[in-house]
Amino acid sequence: MSTLRRWFRRLLPVLVLVVIVGALIFGASRVAAMLNARHEAEVRAVAYAQTATAVAPAATHAVASTATVILTETPTATETETATATASDTSAPTATPSATATATPAATDTPAITQAAMSFATNTPSFTPSFTPSSTPTATPTPSATSTPTSTPTATPVPSRTPFPTNTAVPTETPLPPPTATEVVLTATPRPLPTILLPPESTPRQPPVTAIPPQAPLANRRNYDIMNIVLLGNDGEVEPTDPSFRTDTMIILSINRTTGTANMLSLPRDLFVYIPGWTMQRLNLAYQHGELGGWTDGGFGLLRQTILYNFGIPTHYFVSVDFDGFQAIIDRLGGIDIAVDCAIQDYRFEGRDDWNEPIYRLYTLPVGLHHLDSDMALWYARSRRNSSDFDRGRRQMQLLLAIYREAKEQGLLGKALELWPEAEQIVQTNLTLPDIIGLLPIALNLDPSRIRSFNLIRTYHTTPWQTPDGSYVQLPNWEPIAQLIDNFYLPPTENQLVREGARIEVLNGSGNDGWGRVAAERLAWEGFVPIVNETYVPEAPVPQTQIIDFTGRTKGSSLQGIASALNASANNIVIQPDPTSGYDFRVIIGQDYNSCTFGVLPPEPTPTPSATPAS
């Protein structure tokens, strides 16, 4: 024993020395890493001084995994953007503008516009599932994982791939009622939104071929908490090695987190707008130029500055998907149902011949209710042979609504934690899982029929124009677009048609399967909430579409809007006041039904078989 003690006494100084040296080496490596990160941030600040502020690397902390099914996500420190060319580690506001982390829980997306460079401090988002807001910005203690609530911000254990309750009851020894919302407590307070600032005024690097319009005023959000996500469809799959892909699909999803509602706005790719720091150019080239030009946050960083400058809409996040990703989503759902109100005709790939040359045949998707697989859904989203980019944007929003409806019906929205790793393989986004969880209460309760869709009308919202190089583009007409954006920001609950609350019954008397659903969705597109009577079977097909008005009102009536949406003749409107009727209006769809008023040309006669109607 004494021998062991002597050896231990001799080794003790050596062990202490090893520990000290190891600590010094580890500390030196950490300091070196921090200095390198700071040096890289300073280099970026100098390199991109004319585009955006470089964001210094910030530490992130891991999310703990547990089997609990209680989610308590609340805001983390506010990510404030300021006009500075350097990034600071300051944790409380100072007199010098800097990228700071404060504990202000307010979500503001309409700051006073200042002529300064943009800073978007969300490159390294952190996830703090629990947060106690204070009235004064202060430094927040570092969260720590604990299962016991305390008075300071702590990280509540978060489930890992634990599915939300669905309509399938959980087997137990004693019969239980179906799962309800109380079994999964969603106290997901929306996270503060990043503030978007414009870059400084600068001379365009390339002389514009037409005058640069003045900066658009910020859209009036009426003190609502609004999150805007731009949904992008790109053609990057056509040539994967080419970084200059275009975003031919640009749809802004506006989520009103105050009212729990949502609207969509499609922006045509050929809008000729000012791309800050570059020149007047097509809108679908902004993302490409940002990617190639080294803009902070890449293509999205420049695209959102372009949208903000030209339309006054701040876009906080983006979701981008290519052709393969879009088809993967449709395959995951097992296809979607689409109500086609304008027959679409275009060439469709059908394989290759004996010489490996592609075979294309003219294909027509007629009016009716159709179940589309991923191949047909992509064809429907991209076709424009007998239509236009404006109508294509309308159909793409229609597809998004169908995807949302199908995902909700299958209970997939409640499986966000389980499906998130799969989603990350399909789409590119700067949304984090905490952001998604914060939106789940809205997504689970939102009726797809109450999501309003807005799109521009050619020659009204835009003016066709040919550039000196012969390109055909669309110049925005600001006054009608400003009115459209104002309506887009208005919650559906404040829409005049919703306030009137017209009760509309739709009967299919045409003898064509699915036409009642087609008419109902056409009315829903205009803001009505119709009900399809599936039990109605006429003795004989009705030749002409009829509208019966049971209200008899001349003022404050939705009659004109219904007739306009369905393209119905005034001669087939019957005024029949009946206070005992359960509906305000009854629509009987006839064989002459044609609500296609979106500038789509009638299809050419073709022997190609049409798609099989949905059952």
C-alpha positions as CSV (number, residue, x, y, z in Angstrom):
1,M,0.0,0.0,0.0
2,S,2.8,2.4,0.9
3,T,4.4,1.7,-2.5
4,L,1.2,2.7,-4.3
5,R,1.0,5.9,-2.2
6,R,4.6,6.8,-3.2
7,W,3.8,6.3,-6.9
8,F,0.7,8.3,-6.6
9,R,2.6,11.2,-5.0
10,R,5.1,11.1,-7.8
11,L,2.4,11.0,-10.6
12,L,0.2,13.6,-9.0
13,P,2.2,16.7,-10.3
14,V,2.4,15.1,-13.7
15,L,-1.3,14.6,-13.9
16,V,-2.0,18.2,-12.8
17,L,0.5,19.4,-15.4
18,V,-1.2,17.4,-18.1
19,V,-4.6,18.8,-17.1
20,I,-3.3,22.4,-17.2
21,V,-1.6,21.9,-20.5
22,G,-4.7,20.3,-22.0
23,A,-6.9,23.2,-20.8
24,L,-4.5,25.7,-22.3
25,I,-4.5,23.9,-25.6
26,F,-8.3,23.6,-25.7
27,G,-8.7,27.2,-24.7
28,A,-6.2,28.4,-27.3
29,S,-8.0,26.4,-30.0
30,R,-11.4,28.0,-29.0
31,V,-9.9,31.5,-29.0
32,A,-8.3,30.8,-32.4
33,A,-11.6,29.6,-33.8
34,M,-13.4,32.7,-32.5
35,L,-10.7,35.0,-33.9
36,N,-11.0,33.2,-37.3
37,A,-14.8,33.5,-37.3
38,R,-14.5,37.2,-36.4
39,H,-11.9,37.7,-39.2
40,E,-14.2,36.0,-41.7
41,A,-17.1,38.2,-40.6
42,E,-15.0,41.3,-41.1
43,V,-13.9,40.2,-44.5
44,R,-17.6,39.6,-45.5
45,A,-18.5,43.0,-44.2
46,V,-15.9,44.7,-46.4
47,A,-16.7,42.5,-49.4
48,Y,-20.5,43.0,-49.2
49,A,-20.6,46.5,-47.9
50,Q,-23.0,47.5,-50.8
51,T,-25.4,44.6,-50.3
52,A,-25.8,43.5,-46.7
53,T,-24.2,43.4,-43.3
54,A,-22.1,40.3,-42.6
55,V,-23.5,38.2,-39.8
56,A,-20.9,37.1,-37.2
57,P,-21.1,33.3,-36.4
58,A,-23.2,32.7,-33.3
59,A,-23.2,29.7,-31.1
60,T,-26.2,27.4,-31.2
61,H,-27.4,25.0,-28.6
62,A,-28.8,21.6,-29.2
63,V,-32.4,20.6,-28.6
64,A,-32.9,17.9,-25.9
65,S,-34.8,14.8,-26.8
66,T,-37.4,13.2,-24.6
67,A,-40.6,11.1,-24.9
68,T,-42.9,13.8,-23.6
69,V,-45.7,15.1,-25.8
70,I,-46.0,18.6,-24.4
71,L,-44.7,21.3,-26.6
72,T,-44.1,24.7,-25.0
73,E,-42.3,26.8,-27.6
74,T,-42.2,30.6,-26.9
75,P,-40.1,33.4,-28.4
76,T,-36.3,33.4,-28.1
77,A,-34.4,36.6,-28.2
78,T,-35.6,39.0,-30.8
79,E,-33.4,38.9,-34.0
80,T,-33.1,42.6,-34.7
81,E,-31.7,43.9,-38.0
82,T,-29.9,47.2,-37.9
83,A,-28.0,49.3,-40.4
84,T,-24.3,48.6,-39.7
85,A,-21.4,47.1,-41.6
86,T,-20.1,45.1,-38.7
87,A,-21.5,42.5,-36.4
88,S,-21.3,43.0,-32.6
89,D,-21.6,40.6,-29.7
90,T,-23.4,43.1,-27.6
91,S,-26.3,41.5,-25.8
92,A,-28.1,44.7,-25.0
93,P,-29.0,47.8,-27.1
94,T,-26.4,50.5,-27.3
95,A,-26.2,53.9,-28.9
96,T,-24.2,52.3,-31.8
97,P,-26.4,50.3,-34.3
98,S,-25.3,46.7,-34.1
99,A,-26.7,43.2,-34.6
100,T,-27.9,42.5,-31.0
101,A,-29.9,39.8,-29.3
102,T,-32.5,41.3,-27.0
103,A,-35.5,39.9,-25.2
104,T,-38.1,42.0,-26.8
105,P,-41.0,39.7,-27.7
106,A,-42.8,42.1,-30.1
107,A,-43.2,41.0,-33.7
108,T,-42.8,44.0,-36.0
109,D,-42.6,43.7,-39.8
110,T,-43.2,47.3,-40.7
111,P,-40.4,49.4,-39.3
112,A,-39.7,52.9,-40.4
113,I,-37.7,52.5,-43.7
114,T,-34.2,53.9,-43.4
115,Q,-31.7,54.3,-46.2
116,A,-29.2,51.8,-44.9
117,A,-27.7,48.5,-45.5
118,M,-29.6,45.4,-44.5
119,S,-28.7,43.1,-41.7
120,F,-30.5,39.8,-41.3
121,A,-29.3,38.0,-38.2
122,T,-31.0,34.7,-38.7
123,N,-28.2,32.6,-40.3
124,T,-27.7,30.7,-37.1
125,P,-31.2,30.5,-35.5
126,S,-31.4,29.1,-32.0
127,F,-34.2,27.2,-30.3
128,T,-35.2,28.1,-26.8
129,P,-38.6,26.4,-26.2
130,S,-39.4,28.5,-23.0
131,F,-39.1,32.2,-22.6
132,T,-40.4,34.8,-20.1
133,P,-40.7,38.2,-21.8
134,S,-39.7,41.4,-20.0
135,S,-40.8,45.0,-20.7
136,T,-37.2,46.2,-21.1
137,P,-34.6,44.7,-23.4
138,T,-32.1,42.9,-21.2
139,A,-29.4,40.3,-21.5
140,T,-31.0,36.8,-21.3
141,P,-29.3,34.2,-19.2
142,T,-28.0,31.1,-21.1
143,P,-30.9,28.6,-21.2
144,S,-30.3,25.2,-19.6
145,A,-32.2,21.9,-20.0
146,T,-34.3,21.1,-16.9
147,S,-37.5,19.3,-16.2
148,T,-38.4,21.6,-13.3
149,P,-40.0,25.0,-14.1
150,T,-38.0,28.0,-12.8
151,S,-38.4,31.7,-12.9
152,T,-35.7,32.0,-15.5
153,P,-35.8,31.0,-19.2
154,T,-35.1,27.3,-19.5
155,A,-35.2,24.8,-22.3
156,T,-38.2,22.4,-21.9
157,P,-37.5,18.9,-23.2
158,V,-38.8,18.7,-26.7
159,P,-40.1,15.4,-28.3
160,S,-38.0,13.8,-31.0
161,R,-40.1,12.4,-33.9
162,T,-43.1,11.9,-31.5
163,P,-46.2,12.0,-33.7
164,F,-49.1,14.3,-32.8
165,P,-52.4,12.6,-32.0
166,T,-54.4,11.8,-35.2
167,N,-57.9,10.6,-35.7
168,T,-56.8,7.1,-34.8
169,A,-57.6,6.3,-31.2
170,V,-54.8,5.0,-29.0
171,P,-55.6,1.4,-27.8
172,T,-56.0,1.2,-24.0
173,E,-57.6,-1.2,-21.6
174,T,-60.5,1.2,-21.0
175,P,-62.2,2.7,-24.0
176,L,-61.3,6.4,-24.3
177,P,-62.8,9.2,-26.4
178,P,-61.0,10.1,-29.6
179,P,-57.8,12.2,-28.9
180,T,-58.5,15.9,-28.5
181,A,-56.3,19.0,-28.6
182,T,-55.9,18.8,-24.9
183,E,-53.8,15.7,-25.2
184,V,-51.1,17.7,-26.9
185,V,-50.6,21.1,-25.4
186,L,-49.6,23.5,-28.1
187,T,-48.6,26.7,-26.4
188,A,-46.4,27.7,-29.3
189,T,-46.2,31.4,-29.1
190,P,-45.2,32.8,-32.5
191,R,-41.5,33.7,-32.6
192,P,-40.6,37.4,-33.3
193,L,-40.1,38.1,-37.0
194,P,-36.9,39.5,-38.6
195,T,-37.1,43.2,-39.5
196,I,-36.4,43.8,-43.2
197,L,-34.5,47.0,-44.1
198,L,-33.8,48.3,-47.6
199,P,-30.2,48.6,-48.8
200,P,-28.8,52.1,-49.3
201,E,-29.6,54.0,-52.5
202,S,-27.0,53.4,-55.1
203,T,-26.4,53.9,-58.8
204,P,-27.5,50.8,-60.7
205,R,-24.5,48.8,-61.9
206,Q,-26.2,48.4,-65.3
207,P,-28.0,51.3,-67.0
208,P,-31.8,50.5,-67.0
209,V,-33.6,50.3,-70.3
210,T,-36.6,52.1,-68.8
211,A,-37.1,54.5,-65.8
212,I,-36.7,53.0,-62.3
213,P,-39.9,53.4,-60.4
214,P,-40.0,55.0,-57.0
215,Q,-39.9,52.8,-53.9
216,A,-43.3,51.4,-53.0
217,P,-44.7,52.3,-49.6
218,L,-45.0,49.6,-47.0
219,A,-48.2,47.5,-47.2
220,N,-50.7,48.5,-44.5
221,R,-50.8,45.6,-42.1
222,R,-53.4,47.3,-39.8
223,N,-51.5,46.4,-36.6
224,Y,-51.9,42.7,-37.4
225,D,-49.0,40.3,-36.7
226,I,-48.3,39.1,-40.3
227,M,-45.7,36.6,-41.4
228,N,-44.9,36.4,-45.1
229,I,-43.3,33.4,-46.7
230,V,-42.4,33.4,-50.4
231,L,-42.9,30.0,-52.0
232,L,-40.5,29.4,-54.9
233,G,-40.6,26.8,-57.7
234,N,-37.3,26.7,-59.6
235,D,-36.0,24.9,-62.7
236,G,-32.7,24.0,-61.0
237,E,-33.3,20.3,-61.9
238,V,-33.0,21.1,-65.6
239,E,-29.3,21.6,-65.2
240,P,-28.2,20.8,-61.7
241,T,-24.7,22.0,-62.1
242,D,-25.8,25.4,-63.3
243,P,-26.3,27.8,-60.3
244,S,-28.2,30.3,-62.4
245,F,-31.6,28.7,-62.2
246,R,-34.7,30.8,-62.4
247,T,-37.6,31.1,-60.0
248,D,-40.5,30.8,-62.4
249,T,-43.0,30.3,-59.5
250,M,-43.2,33.0,-56.9
251,I,-46.2,32.9,-54.5
252,I,-46.3,35.0,-51.3
253,L,-48.1,33.1,-48.5
254,S,-49.3,35.7,-45.9
255,I,-50.2,34.3,-42.5
256,N,-52.1,36.6,-40.2
257,R,-51.0,35.3,-36.8
258,T,-53.5,37.6,-35.0
259,T,-56.6,36.3,-36.8
260,G,-55.4,32.8,-37.7
261,T,-56.0,33.3,-41.4
262,A,-54.0,33.2,-44.6
263,N,-53.9,34.6,-48.1
264,M,-51.8,33.9,-51.2
265,L,-50.5,36.2,-53.9
266,S,-48.9,35.0,-57.2
267,L,-46.3,37.2,-58.8
268,P,-45.8,36.6,-62.6
269,R,-42.2,35.8,-63.6
270,D,-42.1,38.4,-66.4
271,L,-42.8,41.4,-64.2
272,F,-40.2,44.0,-65.1
273,V,-39.1,45.5,-61.8
274,Y,-36.1,47.3,-60.3
275,I,-33.7,44.8,-58.7
276,P,-31.8,46.9,-56.1
277,G,-28.1,47.5,-56.9
278,W,-28.5,46.0,-60.4
279,T,-31.0,47.3,-62.9
280,M,-34.5,47.0,-64.3
281,Q,-35.0,43.3,-65.1
282,R,-37.4,40.4,-64.9
283,L,-38.5,39.4,-61.4
284,N,-37.6,35.8,-61.9
285,L,-33.9,36.8,-62.3
286,A,-33.5,38.4,-58.9
287,Y,-32.9,35.1,-57.1
288,Q,-30.3,34.1,-59.7
289,H,-28.5,37.4,-59.5
290,G,-28.4,37.2,-55.7
291,E,-26.9,33.7,-55.8
292,L,-24.2,34.6,-58.3
293,G,-23.4,38.0,-56.8
294,G,-22.7,36.9,-53.2
295,W,-25.6,38.7,-51.6
296,T,-26.0,37.9,-47.9
297,D,-28.6,35.1,-47.6
298,G,-28.0,34.4,-51.3
299,G,-30.8,34.6,-53.8
300,F,-33.5,35.0,-51.3
301,G,-31.7,38.0,-49.7
302,L,-31.9,39.9,-53.0
303,L,-35.3,38.6,-54.0
304,R,-36.9,39.9,-50.8
305,Q,-35.3,43.3,-51.2
306,T,-36.7,43.4,-54.8
307,I,-40.2,42.5,-53.5
308,L,-40.0,45.0,-50.7
309,Y,-38.8,47.8,-53.0
310,N,-41.4,47.2,-55.8
311,F,-44.4,46.1,-53.8
312,G,-43.9,47.1,-50.2
313,I,-44.3,43.6,-48.9
314,P,-41.6,42.3,-46.4
315,T,-41.0,38.6,-46.9
316,H,-39.5,37.0,-43.8
317,Y,-38.9,33.4,-44.9
318,F,-38.7,31.3,-48.1
319,V,-39.5,27.8,-49.1
320,S,-38.0,26.6,-52.4
321,V,-38.6,23.3,-54.3
322,D,-37.6,21.9,-57.6
323,F,-39.5,19.6,-59.9
324,D,-38.4,16.4,-58.1
325,G,-39.3,17.9,-54.8
326,F,-42.7,18.9,-55.9
327,Q,-43.4,15.4,-57.3
328,A,-42.1,13.8,-54.1
329,I,-44.7,15.8,-52.1
330,I,-47.5,14.7,-54.4
331,D,-46.3,11.1,-54.2
332,R,-46.2,11.3,-50.4
333,L,-49.9,12.3,-50.5
334,G,-50.9,9.6,-53.0
335,G,-52.0,12.3,-55.5
336,I,-54.4,15.2,-55.2
337,D,-57.9,16.2,-56.4
338,I,-58.2,19.3,-58.6
339,A,-61.3,21.0,-59.8
340,V,-60.4,22.1,-63.4
341,D,-62.6,25.0,-64.5
342,C,-60.6,25.9,-67.6
343,A,-59.6,23.1,-70.0
344,I,-55.8,23.0,-70.2
345,Q,-54.0,21.7,-73.3
346,D,-50.3,21.2,-73.8
347,Y,-47.8,18.7,-75.1
348,R,-46.9,15.9,-72.6
349,F,-43.9,13.7,-72.5
350,E,-44.9,10.0,-73.1
351,G,-41.5,8.2,-73.3
352,R,-38.8,7.7,-75.9
353,D,-38.8,6.0,-79.3
354,D,-36.4,3.3,-80.6
355,W,-33.8,6.0,-81.3
356,N,-34.1,7.3,-77.7
357,E,-35.7,10.5,-78.9
358,P,-38.4,12.0,-76.6
359,I,-42.1,11.5,-77.6
360,Y,-44.5,14.4,-77.0
361,R,-48.2,14.3,-77.7
362,L,-50.9,17.0,-77.4
363,Y,-52.9,16.4,-74.3
364,T,-56.1,18.0,-73.0
365,L,-57.3,18.1,-69.3
366,P,-61.0,18.9,-69.6
367,V,-63.3,20.7,-67.2
368,G,-64.2,18.5,-64.2
369,L,-62.9,17.0,-61.0
370,H,-59.7,15.0,-61.5
371,H,-57.3,13.0,-59.4
372,L,-53.7,13.9,-60.4
373,D,-50.6,11.9,-59.8
374,S,-47.3,13.6,-59.4
375,D,-46.5,13.6,-63.1
376,M,-49.9,15.1,-64.1
377,A,-49.7,17.6,-61.2
378,L,-46.4,18.9,-62.5
379,W,-47.7,19.1,-66.0
380,Y,-50.8,21.0,-64.8
381,A,-48.5,23.4,-62.9
382,R,-46.2,24.2,-65.8
383,S,-48.5,24.2,-68.8
384,R,-49.2,27.4,-70.6
385,R,-49.7,26.5,-74.2
386,N,-53.3,27.8,-74.3
387,S,-53.0,30.1,-71.3
388,S,-50.5,32.5,-69.8
389,D,-48.1,33.0,-66.9
390,F,-51.0,34.8,-65.1
391,D,-53.2,31.8,-65.3
392,R,-50.4,29.4,-64.5
393,G,-49.9,31.3,-61.3
394,R,-53.6,30.8,-60.5
395,R,-53.3,27.0,-61.1
396,Q,-50.2,26.8,-58.9
397,M,-52.0,28.4,-56.0
398,Q,-54.9,25.9,-56.7
399,L,-52.4,23.1,-56.4
400,L,-51.0,24.4,-53.1
401,L,-54.5,24.5,-51.7
402,A,-55.1,20.9,-52.8
403,I,-51.9,19.8,-51.2
404,Y,-52.8,21.5,-48.0
405,R,-56.3,20.1,-48.0
406,E,-55.0,16.5,-48.6
407,A,-52.3,16.8,-46.0
408,K,-54.8,18.0,-43.4
409,E,-57.3,15.3,-44.3
410,Q,-54.6,12.6,-43.9
411,G,-53.5,14.0,-40.5
412,L,-50.0,14.8,-41.7
413,L,-50.0,18.4,-40.3
414,G,-50.0,16.9,-36.8
415,K,-46.9,14.9,-37.6
416,A,-44.5,17.8,-38.1
417,L,-41.9,16.5,-35.7
418,E,-41.9,13.1,-37.4
419,L,-42.0,14.4,-41.0
420,W,-39.5,17.3,-40.5
421,P,-36.4,15.3,-41.4
422,E,-38.1,14.0,-44.6
423,A,-39.2,17.6,-45.5
424,E,-35.7,18.9,-45.2
425,Q,-34.6,16.5,-47.9
426,I,-37.3,17.8,-50.3
427,V,-37.4,21.5,-49.8
428,Q,-34.9,24.3,-49.2
429,T,-36.0,26.8,-46.5
430,N,-34.8,29.1,-43.8
431,L,-37.7,28.2,-41.6
432,T,-36.7,26.1,-38.6
433,L,-38.7,23.4,-36.8
434,P,-39.6,25.9,-34.0
435,D,-41.1,28.2,-36.7
436,I,-43.2,25.3,-38.0
437,I,-44.4,24.3,-34.6
438,G,-45.4,27.9,-33.9
439,L,-47.6,27.8,-37.0
440,L,-49.3,24.4,-36.2
441,P,-52.2,25.8,-34.2
442,I,-53.2,28.0,-37.2
443,A,-52.6,25.2,-39.8
444,L,-54.6,22.6,-37.8
445,N,-57.6,25.0,-37.5
446,L,-57.6,26.8,-40.8
447,D,-60.3,25.8,-43.3
448,P,-58.7,25.5,-46.8
449,S,-61.8,27.0,-48.3
450,R,-61.2,30.2,-46.3
451,I,-57.7,30.8,-47.8
452,R,-58.0,33.7,-50.3
453,S,-55.9,33.6,-53.5
454,F,-55.0,36.8,-55.4
455,N,-53.3,37.1,-58.8
456,L,-52.6,39.9,-61.2
457,I,-54.7,40.5,-64.3
458,R,-52.9,41.2,-67.6
459,T,-53.5,44.7,-69.1
460,Y,-55.1,45.8,-65.8
461,H,-52.4,45.3,-63.2
462,T,-49.7,45.3,-65.8
463,T,-48.9,46.9,-69.2
464,P,-47.3,44.6,-71.8
465,W,-44.0,46.0,-73.1
466,Q,-41.1,45.0,-75.4
467,T,-37.6,45.8,-74.3
468,P,-35.0,47.1,-76.7
469,D,-33.5,43.6,-77.0
470,G,-36.9,42.2,-78.1
471,S,-38.0,40.6,-74.8
472,Y,-41.7,40.7,-73.9
473,V,-42.2,41.7,-70.3
474,Q,-45.0,43.2,-68.1
475,L,-44.6,46.6,-66.5
476,P,-46.5,46.9,-63.2
477,N,-49.3,49.4,-63.0
478,W,-48.9,50.7,-59.4
479,E,-52.4,52.0,-58.6
480,P,-54.4,48.8,-59.3
481,I,-51.5,46.7,-57.8
482,A,-51.6,48.9,-54.6
483,Q,-55.3,48.1,-54.2
484,L,-54.7,44.4,-54.8
485,I,-52.0,44.4,-52.2
486,D,-54.2,46.2,-49.7
487,N,-56.9,43.5,-50.2
488,F,-54.3,40.8,-50.0
489,Y,-53.3,42.1,-46.5
490,L,-56.9,42.2,-45.4
491,P,-57.9,39.1,-43.4
492,P,-60.6,36.9,-45.1
493,T,-62.8,37.5,-42.0
494,E,-63.0,41.2,-42.9
495,N,-63.8,40.5,-46.5
496,Q,-67.1,42.0,-47.6
497,L,-68.4,38.7,-49.0
498,V,-67.5,36.9,-45.7
499,R,-69.3,39.6,-43.7
500,E,-72.4,39.2,-45.8
501,G,-72.2,35.5,-45.1
502,A,-74.3,34.4,-48.2
503,R,-75.5,30.9,-47.9
504,I,-75.2,29.3,-51.3
505,E,-76.3,25.8,-52.4
506,V,-74.8,24.3,-55.5
507,L,-76.6,21.6,-57.5
508,N,-75.1,19.7,-60.4
509,G,-77.7,19.4,-63.1
510,S,-75.3,19.2,-66.0
511,G,-75.0,15.4,-66.1
512,N,-71.2,15.8,-66.0
513,D,-69.5,14.3,-63.0
514,G,-67.8,16.8,-60.7
515,W,-69.1,20.0,-62.2
516,G,-70.9,20.9,-59.0
517,R,-67.6,20.8,-57.1
518,V,-65.9,22.7,-59.9
519,A,-68.5,25.5,-59.6
520,A,-68.3,25.5,-55.8
521,E,-64.5,25.9,-55.9
522,R,-64.9,28.7,-58.5
523,L,-67.2,30.5,-56.1
524,A,-64.7,29.9,-53.2
525,W,-62.0,31.5,-55.3
526,E,-64.0,34.7,-55.2
527,G,-64.5,34.5,-51.4
528,F,-67.8,32.8,-51.1
529,V,-68.5,29.7,-49.0
530,P,-70.8,27.5,-51.0
531,I,-72.2,24.0,-50.1
532,V,-72.5,21.3,-52.7
533,N,-75.7,19.2,-52.5
534,E,-74.3,15.8,-53.5
535,T,-77.8,14.1,-53.3
536,Y,-79.3,16.1,-56.1
537,V,-80.1,14.1,-59.2
538,P,-82.1,15.8,-62.0
539,E,-84.6,13.9,-64.0
540,A,-82.9,15.2,-67.1
541,P,-79.8,17.3,-67.7
542,V,-80.5,21.0,-67.2
543,P,-79.5,22.9,-70.4
544,Q,-78.6,26.2,-68.9
545,T,-77.1,27.3,-65.5
546,Q,-79.7,29.0,-63.3
547,I,-79.3,31.1,-60.1
548,I,-82.3,31.4,-57.8
549,D,-82.3,34.4,-55.3
550,F,-84.3,33.6,-52.2
551,T,-83.4,37.0,-50.5
552,G,-85.1,39.4,-52.9
553,R,-82.7,42.1,-51.8
554,T,-81.5,44.7,-54.2
555,K,-78.8,46.3,-51.9
556,G,-76.0,44.4,-50.1
557,S,-76.7,41.3,-52.2
558,S,-74.1,38.9,-53.4
559,L,-76.1,38.0,-56.5
560,Q,-74.0,40.0,-59.0
561,G,-70.8,38.5,-57.6
562,I,-72.2,35.0,-57.9
563,A,-73.4,35.5,-61.5
564,S,-70.1,37.1,-62.5
565,A,-68.0,34.3,-61.0
566,L,-70.0,31.6,-62.8
567,N,-70.3,33.6,-66.0
568,A,-74.1,33.1,-65.8
569,S,-76.5,34.9,-68.1
570,A,-78.8,37.5,-66.5
571,N,-81.7,35.9,-68.3
572,N,-81.2,32.8,-66.1
573,I,-81.5,34.6,-62.7
574,V,-84.7,34.0,-60.9
575,I,-85.8,36.3,-58.0
576,Q,-87.9,34.2,-55.7
577,P,-88.1,35.6,-52.2
578,D,-88.5,32.8,-49.6
579,P,-87.7,33.6,-46.0
580,T,-88.2,29.9,-45.1
581,S,-85.5,28.7,-47.4
582,G,-82.3,27.4,-45.7
583,Y,-80.2,29.2,-48.3
584,D,-79.9,32.7,-49.7
585,F,-79.1,31.4,-53.2
586,R,-79.4,28.2,-55.1
587,V,-77.2,27.5,-58.1
588,I,-78.1,24.8,-60.6
589,I,-75.2,24.0,-62.9
590,G,-76.4,23.4,-66.5
591,Q,-74.8,21.8,-69.6
592,D,-73.7,25.3,-70.8
593,Y,-71.6,25.9,-67.6
594,N,-68.4,27.8,-68.4
595,S,-66.8,29.8,-65.7
596,C,-63.4,30.1,-67.4
597,T,-62.8,33.8,-67.3
598,F,-59.0,33.7,-66.9
599,G,-57.9,34.3,-70.4
600,V,-57.5,30.6,-71.3
601,L,-58.0,29.8,-75.0
602,P,-60.4,27.0,-75.9
603,P,-58.5,23.7,-76.6
604,E,-58.0,22.4,-80.1
605,P,-59.8,19.1,-81.0
606,T,-57.5,16.2,-80.0
607,P,-57.9,12.5,-80.0
608,T,-55.7,12.2,-76.9
609,P,-57.7,10.6,-74.1
610,S,-58.5,12.9,-71.2
611,A,-57.5,12.2,-67.6
612,T,-59.8,9.9,-65.6
613,P,-62.2,11.9,-63.3
614,A,-61.6,11.6,-59.6
615,S,-64.0,9.2,-57.8
